Amino acid sequence: VFEVRGWDIENKIILRPEQAVLGDKVTVPTLDGQVLMTVPPDSHSGQKLRLKGKGLPRKEGGRGDQYVRVEIDIPRQLGKEEKELYRKLMSISKK
């Protein structure tokens, strides 16, 4: 689930396009259990969000951070109304 980078750890979350554009609150696994993380509006694929102090314990005290890498995925099955909304969005974007 996690990749270790020194005292920091990294994992990924998969968001739907509307979550990335509008922002959302999502549940993310940490070493201490699940936490609710705020995804800011206008997030993009590859962006890393930081959960301060959620990484590995340091010998001198404190903890590293956890970085959550954003990936955006389009659902495999979209309904008729959803596809129509994407068509409208495409026509607006081309203006």
Secondary structure, 3 states (H helix, E strand, C coil): CCEEECCEEEEEEEECHHHHHHCEEEEEEECCEEEEEEECCCCCCCCEEEECCCCCECCCCCECCEEEEEEECCCCCCCHHHHHHHHHHHHHHCC
